[in-house]
Each structure stands twice: as C-alpha cells, then as structure tokens.
C-alpha cells in the first residue's frame, strides 16, 4: 500500500468504525461491507455520504455499486484524490 493509500485507509478506518459503530480492528482492507461489516443498503448510502464529506469527493451511484469492500474504497479515493 502506498503512503497516500495508507493515509486514506487510516482516515477511512476511523470514519467507518465511527459511522457504523464497529471496532476499528474489524475495518480491514478486505472487509466486505455486506458480509463482514453487516451493513444494509441504507447504512451503505449513509456511509458513502460520510465518505464524500470527509474526503470532499463525489461518488456517483454507478461507482458506489462497484465498491464492495474497504480496499475498493481506498483505491477509489486514491484515484479521485490524486
């Protein structure tokens, strides 16, 4: 993981843990939103809005559906913020 991806991951991990009420240890790069973090569609939308606000990006709905785990979001944000 590059230094920028690592920095994004650290911020994202804290944000996800706070937003979903889970332990940061559960928020790993390969943690699936549905299977590992047990979030439903509305919680995922709320989380994406929180990510947009935290990182000052816009995530179109067609992109949201491709983001299946934490690592996907880190890569996506790294590309958007580059």
C-alpha distances in whole Angstrom, upper triangle without the diagonal:
4,7,8,6,6,10,10,9,12,14,14,15,18,19,19,20,23,24,24,26,23,22,18,18,18,16,13,10,13,16,18,20,24,23,21,22,25,26,28,28,30,27,24,26,26,23,22,25,23,20,22,23,21,19,22,21,23,22,25,26,25,22,22,23,20,18,18,15,13,10,12,13,10,10,13,13,11,13,16,15,15
4,5,5,6,9,10,10,12,14,15,16,18,20,20,22,24,25,26,27,25,24,20,20,21,18,16,13,16,19,21,23,26,26,24,25,28,28,30,30,31,29,26,27,27,24,23,25,23,20,21,23,20,17,20,20,22,22,25,27,26,22,23,25,22,19,20,18,15,12,14,14,11,10,13,13,9,12,15,13,12
4,5,5,6,9,10,11,13,14,15,17,18,20,21,23,24,25,26,25,23,19,20,21,18,16,15,18,20,23,24,27,28,25,25,29,28,31,31,31,29,26,27,27,24,23,24,22,19,21,22,18,16,19,19,22,22,26,28,28,24,24,26,24,21,22,19,16,14,16,15,12,12,15,13,10,13,15,13,12
4,5,5,6,9,10,11,12,14,16,17,18,20,21,22,24,25,24,23,19,20,21,18,16,14,18,20,22,22,26,27,25,24,27,27,29,29,29,26,24,25,24,21,20,21,20,16,17,18,15,13,16,16,19,19,22,24,25,21,21,24,21,19,21,18,15,13,14,13,9,10,12,10,7,10,12,9,9
4,5,5,6,9,10,10,12,14,15,16,18,20,20,21,23,21,20,17,18,18,15,13,11,14,16,18,19,22,23,21,21,24,24,26,26,26,24,21,22,22,19,18,20,18,15,16,18,15,13,16,15,18,17,21,22,22,19,19,21,18,16,17,14,11,9,11,10,6,7,10,8,6,9,11,10,10
4,5,5,6,9,10,10,13,14,15,16,18,20,21,22,20,18,15,15,16,13,12,10,14,16,18,19,23,23,21,20,24,24,26,27,27,24,22,24,23,19,19,21,19,16,18,19,16,14,18,18,21,20,23,25,25,21,21,23,21,18,18,15,12,10,13,12,8,10,13,11,10,13,15,13,14
4,5,5,6,9,10,11,13,14,16,17,18,20,21,20,18,15,16,18,14,14,13,16,17,20,20,24,25,22,21,25,24,27,27,27,24,22,23,22,18,18,19,17,14,16,16,13,12,15,16,19,19,23,25,25,22,21,24,22,19,20,17,13,13,15,13,9,12,13,11,10,13,14,12,13
4,6,5,6,8,10,10,12,14,15,16,18,19,18,18,14,16,16,13,13,11,15,15,17,17,21,22,20,19,22,21,23,23,23,21,18,19,19,15,14,16,14,11,13,14,10,9,12,13,16,15,19,21,22,18,17,20,18,15,17,14,11,10,12,9,6,9,10,7,7,11,11,10,11
4,6,5,6,9,10,10,12,14,15,16,17,16,15,11,12,13,9,9,8,12,12,14,15,19,19,17,16,19,19,22,22,22,19,17,19,18,15,15,17,15,12,14,15,12,11,15,15,18,17,20,21,22,18,17,19,18,14,15,12,8,8,10,9,6,9,11,9,10,13,14,13,15
4,5,5,6,9,10,11,13,14,16,16,15,13,10,11,13,10,10,10,14,14,17,17,20,21,18,17,20,20,23,24,24,20,19,21,19,16,16,18,15,13,16,16,12,12,16,17,20,19,23,24,25,22,20,22,21,18,18,15,11,12,14,12,10,13,15,12,13,16,17,15,17
4,6,5,6,9,10,11,12,14,15,15,14,11,13,14,11,12,12,16,15,17,17,20,22,19,17,20,19,22,22,22,19,17,18,17,13,14,15,12,10,12,12,9,9,13,14,17,17,21,22,24,20,19,21,21,17,18,15,12,13,15,12,10,13,14,11,12,16,15,14,16
4,5,5,6,8,10,10,12,13,13,13,10,12,12,9,10,10,13,12,14,13,17,18,16,14,17,16,18,19,18,15,14,15,14,10,11,12,10,7,11,12,9,9,13,13,15,15,18,19,20,17,15,18,17,14,14,12,8,10,12,9,8,11,12,10,12,15,14,14,16
4,5,5,6,9,10,11,11,10,9,6,9,9,6,8,9,12,11,13,12,16,17,14,12,15,15,18,19,19,16,14,17,15,12,13,15,12,11,14,15,12,13,16,17,19,18,21,21,23,20,17,19,19,15,15,12,8,10,13,11,10,14,15,13,14,18,18,17,19
4,6,5,6,8,10,10,10,9,6,10,11,8,11,13,16,14,16,15,18,19,16,14,17,16,19,20,20,16,16,17,15,12,14,15,12,11,14,14,11,13,16,17,20,19,23,23,25,22,20,22,22,18,18,15,12,14,16,14,13,17,17,15,17,20,20,18,21
4,6,5,6,8,10,10,11,9,13,12,10,13,14,16,14,16,14,17,19,16,13,16,14,17,18,17,13,13,14,12,9,10,11,8,8,11,11,8,10,14,15,16,16,19,20,22,19,17,19,20,16,17,14,11,14,15,12,12,16,16,14,16,19,18,17,20
4,5,5,6,8,8,9,8,11,10,7,10,12,14,11,12,10,13,15,13,10,12,11,14,15,14,11,10,12,10,7,10,11,9,8,12,13,11,13,16,16,17,16,19,19,21,18,15,17,18,14,14,11,9,12,14,11,12,16,15,14,17,19,19,19,22
4,6,5,5,5,6,5,9,8,7,11,13,15,12,13,12,15,16,13,10,12,12,15,17,16,12,13,15,13,10,13,15,12,12,16,16,14,16,19,20,21,20,23,22,24,22,19,20,21,17,16,14,11,15,17,14,15,19,19,18,20,23,22,22,25
4,6,5,7,8,8,12,12,11,14,16,18,16,17,14,17,18,16,13,15,13,16,17,16,12,13,15,12,10,13,14,10,12,15,14,12,15,18,19,20,20,23,23,25,23,20,22,23,19,19,17,14,18,19,16,17,21,20,19,21,24,23,22,25
4,6,8,11,11,14,13,12,15,17,18,15,15,13,15,17,15,12,13,11,13,14,12,9,10,11,8,7,10,10,8,10,13,12,12,14,17,17,18,17,20,19,22,20,17,19,20,17,17,15,14,17,18,15,16,20,19,18,21,23,22,22,25
4,6,9,10,13,11,10,14,16,17,13,13,10,12,14,12,8,9,8,11,13,11,8,9,12,9,8,11,13,11,12,15,16,15,17,20,20,20,19,21,20,22,21,17,18,20,16,16,14,13,17,18,15,17,21,20,19,22,24,23,24,27
4,7,9,12,11,11,15,17,18,15,15,13,15,16,13,10,11,11,14,16,15,11,13,15,13,11,15,16,13,15,18,18,17,20,22,23,23,22,25,24,26,24,21,22,23,20,19,17,15,19,20,18,20,23,23,22,25,27,26,26,29
4,6,8,7,8,12,15,15,12,13,12,13,14,11,8,10,11,14,17,16,13,14,17,15,13,16,18,15,16,20,20,18,20,23,24,24,23,25,24,26,24,21,22,22,19,17,15,14,17,19,17,18,22,22,21,24,26,26,26,29
4,5,6,7,10,14,15,12,14,14,16,15,12,10,13,14,18,20,20,16,17,20,18,15,18,20,17,17,21,21,19,21,24,25,26,25,28,27,29,26,23,24,24,21,19,16,14,17,19,18,18,22,23,22,24,27,27,26,29
4,5,5,8,11,13,11,14,14,16,16,13,11,14,15,19,21,21,17,17,20,18,15,17,19,16,16,19,20,17,18,22,23,24,23,26,26,27,25,22,23,23,19,18,14,12,14,17,16,15,19,20,19,20,24,24,23,25
4,5,7,11,12,10,13,14,17,16,12,11,15,16,20,22,23,19,19,22,21,18,20,22,20,19,22,23,20,21,25,25,27,25,28,28,29,26,23,24,23,20,18,15,12,14,18,17,16,19,21,21,22,25,26,25,27
4,6,10,10,7,10,11,13,12,8,7,11,13,17,19,20,16,16,19,19,16,18,20,18,18,21,22,20,21,25,24,25,24,26,25,26,24,21,21,21,17,15,12,10,13,16,15,16,19,20,20,21,24,25,25,27
4,7,8,6,9,9,12,12,9,8,12,12,16,18,19,15,14,17,17,13,15,18,16,14,18,19,17,18,21,21,22,20,23,22,23,20,18,19,18,14,13,9,7,10,12,12,12,15,16,16,18,20,21,21,23
4,5,5,9,11,13,13,10,10,14,15,18,20,21,18,16,19,19,16,17,20,18,16,20,21,19,19,22,22,23,21,24,23,24,21,18,19,18,14,12,9,7,8,11,11,11,13,16,16,16,19,21,21,22
4,6,9,11,14,13,11,12,15,16,19,20,21,19,16,19,19,16,16,19,18,15,18,20,18,18,21,20,21,19,21,21,21,18,16,17,15,12,11,7,5,4,8,9,8,10,12,13,14,16,18,18,19
4,6,9,12,11,9,11,14,15,18,19,21,18,16,19,20,17,17,21,20,17,20,23,21,20,24,22,23,20,22,21,21,18,16,16,14,11,9,6,6,6,8,10,11,12,14,16,16,18,20,21,22
4,6,9,8,6,7,10,11,14,16,18,15,13,17,18,14,15,19,18,16,19,22,20,20,23,22,22,20,22,21,21,18,16,16,14,11,9,5,6,8,10,11,12,14,15,16,18,20,21,22,24
4,6,5,5,6,8,9,12,13,16,13,11,15,16,13,14,18,18,16,19,21,20,20,23,22,21,18,20,18,18,16,13,13,12,9,6,4,7,9,9,11,13,14,15,17,19,20,21,23,24
4,6,6,5,6,6,8,10,12,10,8,11,12,10,11,15,15,14,17,19,18,19,21,20,19,16,18,16,17,15,12,11,12,9,6,5,7,11,10,11,13,15,15,16,19,20,20,22,24
4,6,6,5,5,7,9,11,10,9,12,14,12,14,17,17,17,20,22,22,22,24,23,22,19,19,17,18,16,13,12,13,11,8,8,11,14,13,14,17,18,18,20,22,23,24,26,28
4,6,5,8,10,12,15,13,12,16,17,16,17,20,20,20,23,25,24,25,27,26,25,22,23,20,21,19,16,15,15,13,10,9,12,14,15,16,18,20,20,22,24,25,26,28,30
4,6,8,12,14,16,14,13,17,17,15,17,20,19,19,22,24,23,23,26,25,25,22,24,22,22,20,18,17,17,14,11,9,10,13,14,15,17,19,20,21,23,25,25,26,29
4,6,9,12,13,10,10,14,14,12,14,17,16,16,19,21,20,21,24,23,23,20,22,20,21,20,16,16,17,14,11,9,10,13,14,14,16,19,19,20,22,24,24,25,28
4,7,10,12,9,10,14,14,13,15,18,17,18,21,22,22,23,26,25,24,21,22,20,21,20,17,16,17,15,12,12,13,16,17,17,19,21,21,22,25,26,26,28,30
4,7,8,6,6,10,10,10,12,14,14,15,18,19,19,21,23,22,21,18,19,17,19,18,14,14,16,13,11,11,13,16,16,15,18,20,20,20,23,25,24,26,29
4,6,5,6,9,10,10,12,14,15,16,18,20,21,22,24,22,21,18,18,16,17,17,14,13,15,14,12,13,15,18,18,17,20,22,21,22,25,26,25,27,30
4,6,5,6,9,10,11,12,14,15,17,19,20,21,22,20,18,15,15,12,14,15,11,10,13,12,12,14,16,19,17,16,20,21,19,20,24,24,23,25,28
4,5,5,6,9,10,11,12,14,15,17,18,20,21,19,18,15,16,13,16,16,12,13,16,15,15,16,17,20,19,17,21,23,20,21,24,25,24,25,29
4,5,5,6,9,10,10,12,14,15,16,18,19,19,17,15,16,14,17,16,13,13,16,14,13,14,14,18,17,15,18,21,19,19,23,24,23,24,27
4,5,5,6,9,10,10,12,14,15,16,17,16,15,12,13,11,14,13,9,10,12,10,10,11,12,15,14,12,15,17,16,16,20,21,19,21,24
4,5,5,6,9,10,11,12,14,15,16,14,13,10,11,9,12,12,8,10,13,12,13,14,14,17,15,13,17,18,16,16,20,20,19,20,24
4,6,5,6,9,10,11,12,14,15,14,13,12,14,12,16,15,12,14,16,14,15,15,15,18,17,14,17,20,17,17,20,22,20,21,24
4,5,5,6,9,10,10,12,14,13,13,11,14,13,16,14,11,13,15,12,13,12,11,15,14,11,14,16,15,14,17,19,17,18,22
4,5,5,6,9,10,10,11,10,9,7,10,10,12,11,8,11,12,10,12,12,11,14,12,9,12,14,12,11,15,16,14,16,19
4,5,5,6,9,10,10,9,9,8,11,11,14,13,10,14,15,13,16,16,15,17,16,13,15,17,15,13,17,18,15,16,20
4,5,5,6,9,10,10,11,11,14,14,17,15,13,16,17,15,16,16,14,17,16,13,14,17,15,13,17,18,16,16,20
4,5,5,6,8,8,9,9,12,13,16,13,11,15,15,12,14,13,11,14,13,9,11,13,11,9,13,14,12,13,16
4,6,5,5,5,6,7,10,12,15,12,11,15,16,13,16,16,14,16,15,11,12,14,12,10,13,14,11,12,15
4,6,5,7,8,10,14,15,18,16,15,18,19,17,19,19,17,19,18,14,15,17,15,12,15,17,14,13,17
4,6,8,11,12,16,17,20,17,16,19,20,17,19,18,15,17,17,13,13,16,14,11,14,16,13,12,16
4,6,9,10,14,17,18,16,15,18,18,16,18,17,15,16,15,11,11,13,11,8,10,12,10,8,12
4,7,10,13,16,18,16,15,19,19,17,20,20,18,19,17,14,14,16,13,10,12,13,10,9,13
4,6,10,13,15,12,12,16,16,15,18,18,16,17,15,12,13,13,10,8,11,11,7,8,12
4,6,9,11,10,10,14,14,14,17,18,17,18,15,12,14,15,11,10,13,12,9,11,14
4,6,8,6,6,10,11,10,14,15,15,15,13,10,13,13,9,9,13,12,9,12,15
4,5,5,6,9,10,11,15,17,17,18,15,13,16,15,12,13,16,14,12,15,18
4,5,5,7,9,10,13,16,17,18,15,13,17,17,13,15,18,17,15,18,21
4,6,6,7,10,12,15,17,18,14,14,17,16,13,15,18,16,15,18,20
4,5,5,7,10,13,14,14,11,10,13,12,9,11,14,13,12,15,17
4,5,5,8,11,12,13,10,9,13,13,10,12,15,14,13,16,19
4,6,7,11,13,14,11,11,15,14,12,15,18,17,16,19,22
4,6,9,12,12,8,9,13,12,10,13,15,14,15,18,19
4,6,8,8,5,6,10,10,8,11,13,13,14,16,18
4,7,8,6,8,11,12,11,14,16,16,17,19,21
4,6,5,7,9,10,11,13,15,16,17,19,20
4,5,5,6,9,10,11,12,14,15,16,18
4,5,5,6,8,10,10,12,14,15,16
4,6,5,6,9,10,11,12,14,15
4,5,5,6,8,10,10,12,14
4,5,5,6,9,10,10,12
4,5,5,6,9,10,11
4,5,5,6,9,10
4,5,5,6,8
4,6,5,6
4,6,5
4,6
4
